[in-house]
């Protein structure tokens, strides 16, 4: 019986370590990565949202939309998520050397 308990315990520990490894290696650290990018200025068009802007930048930056939205909102000092047509925003872009 003790062997079964020890084996089951070591299997659970192994599974836990594997789960933590997978979780840690897949957690986006985009906020820190975005800091290394260059920046560009865009003018908000009618119908644009932070989410649609982030969607357009997502593939280029290789970052998730939530991180991009947070970065844009924080950098441009936007409270809430409301942006208006004609507003100028600074956004992260991938540099030529990246």
Secondary structure, DSSP 8 states (H G I E B T S, - for coil): -HHHHHHHHHHHHHHHHHHHHHHHHHS--HHHHHTTSEEEEEE--TT--HHHHHHHHHHHHT--HHHHHHHHHHHTT--TT---TT-EEEEEE--TT-
